[in-house]
Structures are given as C-alpha cells and as structure tokens.
C-alpha cells in the first residue's frame, strides 16, 4: 500500500520572498517598532532584539551564544565554542506598521526575518524564511540534519528572568547562573525538541515577570541550553536551533515570544493552553467522556501493573482490599496476542468491578527477532537517507529493533485493536509511541515521511483505537497526543534524571533497588527526579483536566521505601495517580507470600492519593505556587475550588491563613 502525505498548499514562496527582499532598505544600526505594551528594537548586523516592556520598564535583551556542550556521561561534558560563522548577520531592514522586515545571512545562506508585533498583546512573532524552500541546503548532513541555526536568540533580564522553566516531562526549573558544565551533564545536550520536551515552549522568569518562548513550528527544531555573556557575567539560556527537513528549509520557521508582567510560569502554561484551545487541539475530560464514557473509570484509579497472569482471583483480591477504582495492565512482549497473560474470567470480573483492564503493546518498535521470522516486517520500518534500516540495540533482543514509520502504525494497530475489543478488554497501553522517538525522516518509497507530519500520523493511529471504545494510554507523553489519549504513563518521572538508575534487563529493570552507587545518583535522581524544589507542574497546569498521568512503570514506590512518602506527596500536590508494579521478586503481589508485610503501606497510598484524585482528578489545575523560600512548601489549586498545601520539609508549616501542615504531610481544603 502507498501512503499519501497530508495535503499541503504550495505557496509561490520564491517570488514573494524575492519581492520582499528587493524593497528592504540597507540595515540601519537599529530598527524599531512599538505597540501599547512593547517597544522592539532590532540591532544590525548582530540580529539581536531588545524589548522594553512599557508596562513596567523592564528591558529584555538577546545575547549571542558563545559556548555549547554535549554531555557524554556523569563527570564528562564536551564543551565547544560557538564560532563566528555560526552567528546570524542582518544585512538590510525596514519597518512597516508593527512589523520589521529584514534580510539576513547565515553560513552563506540568504534568508528573511519577519518580526511582527501583536496589535494589542505583549507578544511578538519571529518568522524565518528563504527564497527557495525546496532548494537543497549546501552543507553536509550530520546526526541532526544539515542545519544548526540558532536564531532568534533567547531573551534575558538579570532581575526579571533569573530562572529557566522547561517542560522536560512534567517540568523542571534551572538557574541561569549555573554555568559549570558539570553541574548537570544532561542539561547541555542538544536534542530534538519533540523528543525532549513534553510541550513546545519554555520561559525565563522571576516567578512573576518573564518571557515565554513558544515554538510554533517545533518538528525540525532542536532544544539546547547554551552559554551567553551578559554585563553581569556568563549565563546559560535555553535556545531554539533549526535543522533542515530532508536537507531543505521546506517551510517558514516561527517562534512567538510572550512578555509577562505577572503570573510567571503559571501564566506561561495557561498561555499555551489557550493557544491549543484556540486551534482546536485541546480536549477536556468532558469532551473525551462524551466519546468514551469508560474513561470515567480513571478518576481515583490506582494504576496496577501485575507481572503474573491477570486472573479473576486478582480482581477479587483487589476488591477485598478496598480498591474501588483501578487500571490493571499485564506486562508482556511487545506484539502479544490480546489475551496473552490475561484470563477471560479476569476481563469480565474487572469490567463488572468498574475497573479498566488491558495489556502492554509496543508496535512502535519492530523487534529484530520478529523480523527474523517474517523478513517483510522490516518494510514497515523507518528507512534512512542511504536506503538502509538502522537497528537499535536493547538488552531484550540481540539484533535490536527498528522504529516503525508513523505512516504505517495505524495499519499495524488496526487488527490488534479489533482483537482487544473482541476479547472484551477496555484498556490498551501502547508503549513508546508518545515519546516522539519515531518522529523521524523516512525515505522508504512506499511511506516517505518528514518530521513535521510524523505526529499527525501517530495521533491518527491513537485516535483509531479510541474510536473503537478503548481507553488508550502511552509512554511518557507529548502535547501533540494529549487530545488522542487518556493516559500518559511516565510523564511524572523525569526520565533524563532518573532513567540511568533503574537497571537494564532482567527483573532489576522493573523492581528495586535503584542503582544508588552509580555516579550521579544523588545529584540527578534525588536532585531532580525526587526533588520537588527543582520540579514544576507545567504539564498539569495545561492538561490536568485532559490526561491521567503517572510515573513510569519501573518506579513502584517500594523500590526505595525511604522515598515512598515523597511519591505520595508529589502525586497529591500535582493531582496525579499512584502506580504500583506487582512483581514476585518485589514481594508485593497482592495475595502472594510477601503481601501481608507490605499491604498496609500500599493500601495507605491507595486510600490517600486515589481518594484525593477522586475529588480533583478531572479538574483543571488553575494555580501552583511556592510558599517557602526553600520551595519545600507548595500549593496547588483546582477549578472545583479544592486546594492542597504540601510540606516536603522536615518541619511543620504554620500557614498565615491559620492552619498547620505537619512535616512530610499535607492539608486539603475547599474555598
């Protein structure tokens, strides 16, 4: 079967761009436009922008990056200078109303820059384009493509933007003053935005004022943190870096900057939410329940992965333990039959109990061992530019696997979804699909793909599963899939910081203990993944009333009992659900030999965390704030009026509103 790419209207780009270039005047040292909120100045030839916020007098400056880096492993970061030929140069510019039109060059490439100031809002959009979008770019390809143009540069103000907030998984906060390359070796890596970030934006802020950077064309874009020189010293800032699309510029590249006088990262998250709603890309729980009422079973549900077979006895044991709502899944091979490891009696018992039940699938990978049995399977994989298939190694397959091309995923899933429905299952977990790893260029003649279309094909495949009446979950989670799925499992884990400490292969990958002796465990896993002071609920501020979210399935709280309270408190603060992985080697299988020793702690998690989730699990998160200077006392508010204050510290919190929160405790109330 041949696949047609989504239709796209072809514009007379070359004619329009050349006409624009011909009317541009020679660049003055500065070109300026303004509206009621902002005054924007473009400096030539540097291409740097300065923005004065007329509401408060804050001036936001751009600085050219001078240094970049790539972290190889803990304790080693390869630092490299940003050479002068990597910097953009403006050659001509003129103004027209609230717009600056400029001509620029980068490594010999002529392109246009349009800087358009919004009519009334404190926002400006920068668009880059070239005269011939289909022309092959004149550079050799590397691992990222043929372009690595960093422009427009990041904005910074020393007092109004000392911290960077970035939606890596749920969200992290970085100090822009951290300039030591070894402070966090993963921070500096340049990587695909759609793989690294859960949403295509980030910001710098002091908690109230700030600048949000939203990438409107995110699929041929890299995210990186690079060094800049400011009058107060070196700083590190998130930067946008463009790559080619099958070795061409292909289409206009666009970034929108939003300048905030108040609201900080909360206002940034809400701005992205409103933008997604405006383009029809946001679906609330109310919208999803109209299509699939079974998704209501996620409210207050405990996410249970059960290594032994799913049986009617398991369902009975959960009910006797008082578990009223549950999402029950069976781990198994990636392309397993619908009922592998699931007894038919378990399915009917779970549905009667009001649970969701299903099994693990991974059709975004094509395993080498399966290709060995049926070589034609290989043809569904992503083909590289040199007409070969590139296998990736795993501990579970000696040959490795191929990433399945997103164009072919829906066809691969169609019979699998039909089989799940026929078996009576009401939940379908599809691993790796929403990590973004398969959004790559494919050169297969029967299913060619460019990155910016990859997400659309993956989303379409997920939507087909939902249309069959299945509640659908996938790994980690990304904005482009939020409208199409019900569950993101793993987005609450900061995988970049915790993933190295789970172990590889065997039962040790799923059950504890963590690899505490591996270098960087305290700084990375404890310092970020389990450190509420370095995290932010950026994803929940956008999608709490749209997607049920958990930690990764290899982060059962019993892996490290000393962190169990932290698991619960972070779930309570973010309004997310707890996950347990019942595995014989962990001694936590309900009804098993070790269950009596641990059941009270597991059931306490269910009663407290899921009990809270029953109240607010489908509500919009309307606010989050730090209440203490050390950031260990935090508060979230939800649209229903419920508020929770969580104390992660070693001392009780006496709130000025007249109540006390115990150490390692929480307090909920309704306004």
C-alpha positions in Angstrom: 0.0 0.0 0.0 1.2 3.5 -0.8 0.5 6.3 1.7 -0.3 9.9 0.8 1.1 12.6 3.0 -1.3 15.2 4.4 -2.1 17.7 1.6 -0.3 21.0 1.9 -0.9 24.1 -0.2 2.2 25.2 -2.1 2.8 28.9 -2.0 4.7 30.9 -4.6 7.4 31.3 -1.9 10.3 32.3 -4.1 8.5 35.1 -5.9 7.1 36.5 -2.7 10.3 36.3 -0.8 12.4 37.9 -3.5 9.9 40.7 -3.9 10.2 41.3 -0.2 14.0 41.4 -0.2 14.1 43.9 -3.1 12.1 46.5 -1.2 14.2 46.3 2.0 16.4 49.2 2.8 20.0 48.9 3.9 20.1 48.0 7.6 20.4 50.8 10.0 22.2 50.2 13.3 18.7 49.9 14.9 15.2 49.4 13.6 12.3 49.9 15.9 8.5 49.1 16.2 6.1 49.5 19.1 2.6 49.0 20.4 1.0 49.9 23.7 2.9 47.3 25.6 6.2 46.8 24.0 9.0 48.7 22.1 11.1 46.3 20.0 14.5 47.2 18.6 16.4 45.1 16.0 20.2 45.7 16.0 22.2 45.3 12.9 24.3 43.4 12.0 24.0 41.2 15.1 20.3 40.4 14.7 19.8 40.8 18.4 16.5 42.1 19.7 15.8 44.3 22.7 12.3 44.6 24.1 11.2 47.3 26.5 8.1 46.3 28.4 6.3 49.7 28.6 4.1 48.4 31.4 6.9 48.1 33.9 10.1 49.4 32.3 11.8 46.0 32.2 14.2 45.7 29.2 14.7 42.2 27.8 17.9 41.7 25.8 19.1 39.0 23.5 22.7 37.8 23.6 24.6 35.7 21.1 25.6 32.2 22.4 29.4 31.8 22.7 29.6 28.2 24.0 27.7 25.0 23.7 28.3 21.5 25.1 27.3 17.8 24.9 27.3 15.6 28.0 28.6 12.1 27.4 28.4 10.7 30.9 28.4 11.8 34.5 31.5 13.8 35.1 32.3 14.4 31.5 31.0 17.2 29.3 32.5 18.1 25.9 32.4 21.9 25.6 32.8 23.7 22.3 32.9 27.3 21.3 30.2 28.8 19.1 32.2 30.1 16.1 31.5 33.5 14.4 30.3 31.8 11.2 27.5 30.2 13.3 26.0 33.6 14.0 23.3 35.3 12.0 24.1 38.7 10.3 21.4 41.2 9.4 22.2 43.0 6.1 19.0 45.1 5.4 15.9 46.0 7.4 12.8 48.2 7.2 9.7 48.8 9.2 6.1 48.6 8.1 3.5 49.3 10.8 4.2 46.9 13.7 6.5 44.7 11.6 10.2 44.7 10.9 11.2 43.1 7.6 14.9 42.1 7.4 17.3 40.3 5.1 20.0 38.1 6.8 22.7 35.7 6.0 23.9 32.6 7.9 26.8 30.5 6.6 26.3 31.9 3.1 22.5 31.3 3.2 20.3 34.3 2.4 17.0 34.3 4.3 14.4 36.7 5.5 13.4 37.6 9.1 9.9 39.0 9.8 9.4 40.4 13.4 5.7 41.0 13.8 4.5 42.8 17.0 1.0 41.9 18.1 -1.7 44.6 17.8 -2.6 44.8 21.4 -0.9 41.9 23.3 2.7 41.9 24.7 3.8 39.4 22.2 5.9 39.3 19.1 6.4 36.6 16.4 9.7 36.0 14.6 9.4 34.1 11.2 12.4 32.9 9.2 12.0 32.0 5.5 14.2 31.6 2.4 13.6 32.4 -1.3 13.6 28.8 -2.4 12.2 26.5 0.3 12.8 23.3 -1.8 16.4 24.1 -2.6 18.9 21.5 -1.2 20.9 23.2 1.6 24.6 23.4 0.8 26.0 21.6 3.8 26.8 18.0 4.6 24.4 16.2 6.9 25.3 15.2 10.4 23.4 13.4 13.2 20.9 16.3 13.4 20.5 17.2 9.8 22.1 19.9 7.6 21.2 23.0 9.6 22.0 24.0 13.1 21.0 27.7 13.0 20.4 29.1 16.5 18.1 32.1 15.9 16.2 34.0 17.2 18.3 34.1 20.4 17.0 33.8 23.9 15.8 36.8 25.9 17.2 37.6 29.3 17.0 40.1 32.1 19.1 39.7 35.2 16.4 40.6 37.7 13.2 39.5 35.9 14.5 36.3 34.4 17.0 34.5 36.7 15.4 31.1 36.3 14.6 29.0 33.2 11.4 26.8 33.4 11.4 24.0 30.9 8.7 21.3 30.3 11.0 18.3 30.3 8.5 15.6 31.2 6.4 17.3 33.9 8.7 20.3 34.2 12.0 21.4 35.7 13.4 24.7 36.8 17.1 25.7 36.2 19.1 28.6 37.4 20.5 30.6 34.6 23.5 31.3 36.9 24.5 27.6 36.7 27.4 27.9 34.3 29.6 25.0 35.4 29.3 22.3 32.7 29.5 19.6 35.3 26.6 20.9 37.3 24.2 18.7 35.3 25.7 17.0 32.3 22.4 16.2 30.6 21.2 19.9 30.6 23.5 20.9 27.8 22.7 18.2 25.3 21.2 19.5 22.0 18.3 17.2 21.2 15.1 17.1 19.1 12.5 19.3 20.8 9.7 16.9 20.1 11.6 14.1 21.9 13.0 16.1 24.8 10.1 18.4 25.8 6.5 17.5 26.6 5.4 20.8 25.2 7.0 23.2 22.7 7.7 26.1 24.9 9.9 27.3 27.8 10.5 30.5 29.7 12.7 32.6 31.9 11.1 34.3 34.9 11.5 35.6 38.5 8.2 34.0 39.4 6.1 36.9 38.2 7.7 38.7 35.3 9.1 36.7 32.4 9.4 35.8 28.8 7.8 32.7 27.3 9.3 31.2 24.1 6.8 29.2 22.1 8.0 27.2 19.1 5.1 27.4 16.6 6.9 25.0 14.1 8.5 22.5 16.5 9.4 19.4 14.5 12.6 20.4 12.7 13.9 22.1 15.8 16.5 21.3 18.4 16.3 22.3 22.1 19.5 23.2 23.9 20.9 25.2 26.7 23.9 27.4 25.7 26.2 30.0 27.3 25.8 33.7 26.8 27.8 36.7 28.1 25.9 39.4 29.8 27.1 42.6 31.5 26.8 40.8 34.8 28.6 37.6 33.7 28.1 34.4 31.9 24.6 32.8 31.9 23.1 29.7 30.5 19.8 30.0 28.5 17.5 27.7 26.5 17.9 28.2 22.8 16.0 27.2 19.7 18.1 25.7 16.9 16.7 24.9 13.5 17.6 21.9 11.3 16.8 21.0 7.7 13.8 19.0 6.6 15.1 16.4 4.2 18.0 18.7 3.5 15.8 21.7 2.7 14.4 24.7 4.6 11.0 23.4 3.5 8.7 25.9 5.2 8.7 29.1 7.3 10.1 28.7 10.8 8.2 30.5 13.5 8.7 31.5 17.2 6.4 33.5 19.4 7.7 35.4 22.4 5.2 36.4 25.1 6.3 39.0 27.7 4.7 38.7 31.1 4.3 41.4 33.7 2.8 39.0 36.2 2.0 35.3 36.6 5.3 33.7 35.8 5.4 30.1 34.7 1.7 29.6 35.6 0.7 32.4 33.1 3.1 30.8 30.5 1.4 27.4 30.9 -2.1 29.0 30.6 -1.0 30.9 27.5 0.0 27.6 25.9 -3.3 26.0 27.0 -5.3 28.9 25.5 -3.3 28.6 22.2 -4.1 24.9 22.0 -7.7 25.5 22.7 -7.9 28.3 20.0 -6.5 25.9 17.4 -8.9 23.1 18.4 -6.1 20.8 19.7 -7.3 20.6 23.3 -9.9 18.1 24.6 -11.0 18.1 28.2 -12.3 15.1 30.1 -15.8 16.3 29.4 -15.1 16.1 25.7 -13.4 12.7 26.0 -16.2 11.2 28.1 -18.8 12.0 25.5 -16.9 9.8 23.1 -15.9 7.1 25.6 -17.7 7.0 28.9 -15.5 4.2 30.1 -12.7 6.7 30.6 -14.6 7.9 33.7 -13.2 4.8 35.4 -9.8 6.6 35.6 -11.0 9.0 38.2 -9.5 7.9 41.5 -7.9 4.8 39.9 -4.8 3.0 41.1 -2.5 2.2 38.2 -1.6 -1.5 38.7 1.0 -3.4 36.6 0.8 -7.1 37.5 3.7 -9.4 36.4 1.9 -12.7 37.0 -1.2 -13.5 34.9 -4.3 -11.4 35.3 -6.9 -13.6 36.9 -10.4 -13.4 38.4 -8.8 -14.0 41.8 -6.6 -10.9 41.3 -9.7 -8.9 40.7 -11.4 -10.4 43.8 -8.3 -9.7 45.9 -8.2 -6.1 44.8 -11.9 -5.6 45.7 -11.5 -7.3 49.1 -8.6 -4.9 49.8 -11.0 -2.0 49.2 -9.6 -0.9 45.8 -12.7 0.6 44.2 -11.1 2.1 41.1 -8.2 0.5 39.2 -6.3 0.5 35.9 -4.9 -3.0 35.6 -2.3 -4.0 32.9 -0.3 -7.0 32.1 3.4 -6.5 31.0 4.5 -8.9 28.3 6.1 -9.0 24.8 5.6 -6.0 22.6 3.4 -7.7 19.9 1.5 -10.1 22.2 -2.0 -11.5 21.4 -4.8 -9.7 23.1 -5.3 -12.2 25.9 -1.7 -13.3 26.5 -1.3 -13.4 30.2 -4.9 -12.3 30.8 -7.6 -14.9 31.7 -11.0 -14.3 30.2 -12.5 -14.5 33.6 -10.3 -11.6 34.7 -11.7 -9.5 31.9 -15.4 -10.0 32.8 -14.6 -9.6 36.6 -12.7 -6.4 36.1 -15.4 -4.8 33.9 -18.1 -5.8 36.4 -15.9 -4.2 39.2 -15.7 -0.9 37.3 -12.0 -1.4 36.5 -10.1 -0.9 33.3 -8.1 -3.9 32.1 -5.7 -4.5 29.3 -2.2 -5.5 28.2 1.1 -4.0 27.1 1.8 -3.5 23.4 4.7 -2.0 21.6 4.1 -1.6 17.8 6.2 1.5 17.5 9.2 -0.9 17.6 9.6 -3.8 15.2 11.7 -6.3 17.1 14.6 -7.9 15.2 13.6 -11.4 16.4 10.2 -10.9 14.8 11.8 -9.7 11.6 13.9 -12.9 11.5 10.6 -14.9 11.4 8.9 -12.7 8.8 11.5 -10.6 6.9 8.8 -8.5 5.2 8.1 -6.9 8.6 11.2 -4.8 8.0 9.5 -2.9 5.3 7.3 -1.1 7.9 10.4 0.5 9.5 12.0 3.9 9.0 14.4 3.9 6.1 17.4 6.2 6.3 18.6 8.5 3.5 21.0 5.9 2.3 18.2 3.3 1.8 19.1 1.2 4.8 17.3 0.2 8.0 19.2 1.1 11.2 18.6 -1.2 14.1 18.9 -0.1 17.8 20.2 -2.4 20.4 18.3 -3.4 23.5 19.0 -5.8 26.4 16.0 -7.9 25.3 16.8 -8.5 21.6 20.3 -9.4 20.3 19.6 -8.0 16.9 17.8 -4.9 18.2 14.8 -3.2 16.8 13.6 -0.8 14.1 11.5 2.2 14.7 8.2 1.7 12.9 7.4 4.5 10.5 4.5 6.6 11.8 2.8 6.3 8.4 2.4 2.5 8.8 1.4 2.4 12.5 -2.3 2.7 12.1 -2.4 -0.3 9.7 -0.3 -2.3 12.1 -2.6 -1.5 15.0 -6.0 -2.0 13.3 -6.2 -5.8 13.7 -4.7 -5.5 17.2 -7.3 -3.0 18.3 -10.1 -5.2 16.8 -8.8 -8.2 18.8 -8.7 -6.3 22.0 -12.3 -5.2 21.7 -13.4 -8.7 20.7 -11.7 -10.0 23.8 -13.7 -7.6 26.0 -10.7 -5.5 27.0 -11.4 -1.9 27.7 -7.8 -0.5 28.0 -5.0 -0.5 25.5 -1.4 0.5 26.5 0.9 1.3 23.6 4.4 1.8 24.7 7.0 4.3 23.2 4.6 5.9 20.7 4.3 9.2 22.5 7.9 9.5 23.4 8.5 11.1 20.0 11.3 8.7 19.1 9.7 7.6 15.8 9.1 11.2 14.5 12.0 10.9 12.1 12.5 11.4 8.4 11.7 8.2 6.4 13.0 7.7 2.9 11.0 4.5 2.2 9.5 4.9 -1.3 6.1 3.5 -0.1 5.8 5.5 3.0 8.0 8.6 2.9 7.8 10.9 5.9 9.0 14.3 7.0 9.2 15.0 10.8 6.5 17.7 10.9 4.0 15.1 9.6 5.1 12.4 12.0 3.0 13.5 14.9 -0.2 13.7 12.8 0.2 10.0 11.7 0.9 8.8 15.2 -2.1 10.8 16.6 -4.3 9.3 13.9 -3.3 5.8 14.9 -4.1 6.5 18.6 -7.5 8.1 17.7 -8.5 5.0 15.8 -8.0 2.9 19.0 -10.1 5.4 20.9 -12.8 5.3 18.2 -13.2 1.6 19.0 -14.2 2.4 22.5 -10.8 1.6 24.1 -9.3 3.8 26.8 -5.8 4.4 25.5 -2.5 5.0 27.2 1.1 5.6 26.1 4.5 6.2 27.4 5.9 9.5 28.8 3.6 11.9 26.9 3.6 14.9 24.5 1.3 17.8 23.7 0.5 16.6 20.2 -1.0 13.4 21.5 -2.9 14.8 24.5 -6.2 15.1 22.6 -6.0 11.5 21.4 -5.2 9.5 24.6 -6.4 9.2 28.1 -3.3 8.0 30.0 0.3 9.2 29.9 2.3 6.8 32.0 5.8 8.1 32.8 5.4 11.8 32.4 5.7 12.3 36.1 9.2 10.7 36.0 12.0 13.0 34.9 13.4 10.2 32.7 16.6 12.2 31.8 17.5 12.3 35.5 16.2 9.0 36.9 16.4 6.6 34.0 20.0 5.8 34.4 19.4 4.3 37.8 16.6 1.7 37.1 19.0 -1.0 35.8 19.0 -2.7 32.4 17.5 -6.1 31.5 16.0 -8.7 33.9 13.7 -8.1 36.8 16.1 -5.4 38.1 14.9 -3.1 35.4 11.4 -3.0 37.0 11.9 -3.7 40.7 14.4 -2.3 43.1 16.7 -1.3 44.5 17.8 1.7 42.4 21.5 1.7 41.3 22.5 4.1 44.2 26.2 3.5 43.7 26.2 4.6 40.1 27.8 8.0 39.7 25.4 10.9 39.9 22.5 9.2 41.7 22.3 11.8 44.4 22.7 14.7 42.1 20.5 13.5 39.3 17.9 11.0 40.6 17.5 12.5 44.0 18.5 16.0 43.0 15.9 16.3 40.2 13.5 13.4 39.8 12.6 13.3 43.5 13.3 16.9 44.4 10.2 19.0 44.5 12.2 22.2 44.7 13.7 21.5 41.2 10.4 20.5 39.6 7.3 22.3 38.4 3.8 21.0 37.4 4.0 22.7 34.0 2.2 19.8 32.2 -0.6 19.6 34.8 -1.2 23.3 34.5 -2.1 22.7 30.9 -3.5 19.2 30.8 -4.7 18.1 34.3 -8.3 18.1 33.1 -7.4 16.2 29.9 -5.0 13.3 30.7 -4.5 10.9 33.6 -0.8 10.9 34.4 1.6 8.7 36.4 5.2 7.9 37.0 7.0 5.2 34.9 6.0 1.6 35.4 9.5 0.9 36.8 9.1 3.4 39.6 7.0 1.4 42.1 7.3 3.3 45.4 8.6 0.1 47.1 11.8 0.3 45.1 13.1 2.6 47.8 10.8 2.8 50.8 12.7 5.9 52.0 11.1 7.8 49.1 7.6 6.4 49.4 6.2 9.4 51.3 7.8 11.6 48.6 6.0 9.6 45.9 2.6 10.1 47.6 3.2 13.8 48.4 4.2 14.7 44.8 1.1 12.9 43.5 -1.1 14.7 45.9 0.5 18.1 45.0 0.2 17.5 41.3 -3.2 15.7 41.4 -1.8 12.7 39.7 -2.3 9.0 40.2 -0.1 6.4 42.0 1.4 3.5 40.2 2.4 0.1 41.6 4.2 -2.7 39.9 3.3 -6.1 41.5 6.2 -8.4 40.8 7.1 -11.7 42.6 10.7 -10.5 43.1 9.5 -7.4 44.8 7.3 -9.4 47.2 4.3 -7.1 46.6 1.9 -9.3 44.6 -1.5 -9.0 46.2 -2.4 -12.3 47.7 1.2 -13.5 47.4 3.6 -14.6 50.1 5.0 -11.2 50.8 1.8 -9.2 50.5 0.9 -9.2 54.2 4.1 -7.4 55.0 3.6 -4.5 52.7 -0.2 -4.3 52.1 -0.9 -1.6 54.7 1.6 0.8 53.1 0.3 0.1 49.6 -3.3 0.5 50.7 -2.5 3.7 52.5 -1.2 5.1 49.2 -4.4 4.0 47.5 -6.7 5.5 50.2 -4.9 8.8 50.4 -3.7 9.5 46.9 -6.5 7.9 45.0 -9.0 9.3 47.4 -7.7 12.8 46.6 -7.7 12.0 42.9 -11.3 11.1 43.1 -12.1 14.6 44.1 -9.9 16.6 41.8 -8.6 14.1 39.2 -10.6 15.6 36.3 -10.4 19.3 37.3 -8.3 22.0 35.7 -5.2 22.9 37.8 -5.6 26.6 38.0 -2.6 27.6 40.1 0.6 26.4 41.7 3.0 28.4 43.9 5.9 28.0 46.3 5.0 29.1 49.8 8.5 28.9 51.4 11.9 30.2 50.3 13.4 26.7 50.2 10.4 25.7 47.9 9.6 22.7 50.1 6.2 24.1 50.9 4.0 24.2 47.9 0.3 24.8 47.0 -1.9 23.8 44.1 -5.5 25.0 43.4 -8.1 23.3 41.2 -11.1 24.6 39.3 -13.6 22.9 41.6 -12.3 25.1 44.5 -10.1 22.4 46.1 -6.7 23.5 47.3 -3.8 21.4 48.8 -0.8 22.6 50.7 2.1 20.0 50.8 5.0 20.2 53.2 8.1 18.3 51.9 10.3 19.8 54.6 11.4 18.4 58.0 9.5 20.9 59.9 5.8 21.8 60.3 4.4 24.6 58.3 2.4 27.2 60.1 0.3 28.8 57.3 -0.6 32.5 57.7 -4.2 31.5 56.9 -4.4 29.9 60.3 -3.7 26.2 59.9 -0.7 24.0 60.3 0.7 21.3 57.9 2.7 18.6 59.5 6.2 17.8 58.3 6.1 15.4 55.3 2.3 16.0 55.3 -0.4 17.9 53.5 -3.6 19.8 54.1 -6.6 20.0 51.7 -9.5 22.4 51.9 -12.2 23.8 49.6 -12.6 27.6 49.1 
